[in-house]
Amino acid sequence: MESLQAKDGMTCEQFEAYLKSRSQTLMSRPDPDLNKAIMNEEDALNWKISREMLDSWLGLEIESTK
């Protein structure tokens, strides 16, 4: 996740807010170029996978210390 934060210059939460804002803009003002740009943001999936893996690992770590 640190590499994604460094690459995108924002935290996962900030990136999710950014994507939400972009999708709201698209819904209020349809624009084929903007739609294409959003679809090309593959980092969204990388963020999601990284976040879920970290959450899962932290959950396992907590369980193993009980």
N, C-alpha and C positions, 0 to 999 in steps of 0.2 A: 504494500500500500504506500510505503514511503516513496517508491519510485514514481507512482502515479501522482502523488501529492507534489513532488518536485517537478514532474513533467507539466502538469496542468496548473500548478501554482495555487492549489486550493485543496481543502479537505474533502472527504467524501460527502459530508453534509452540504458543503458549499457547492459541490459539483451537482448534487441532486437538486438543489434549489435553482441552480443555473439551468439545468435541463427542464425543470418545471416551468420556469419563466419563458424559456424558448418555445416550449410547446403551447403555452398560453398565447404567445405572440402569433404563432402559426394559426391557432384556432380563430383568433380575432381578425387576422389579416392574411388569408391564404396567399402564399407566394411560392411558386415552384422552386425557385433558387434556395429559399430558406428551408423548404422541405428537404431538398437534396442535402443541404449542409447538415441538418439535424440527423438524417439517416446515416451520414458518413461519420458520425461521432462514435466510433467503436469503443472509445474509452468507457462509455456508459456500462457496457457489459463487463469490461475488465474491473471497473470499480465494484460492481455488484458481486462478482465472483470473489474478489479480494476481500470485500467486507464480510460476505457470508462465510468464507473460509476462516477468517480471523475470529468471527463470533463463535464459530463451531469449535475452533481450537481453544479459545478462552473458556468455553463451556466445558470442554473435556478436561482442561487443566484444573478448573475449579472442582469438578467431580473427583479427580484423582487425588486431591489434597484433603478430601473429607475423611 
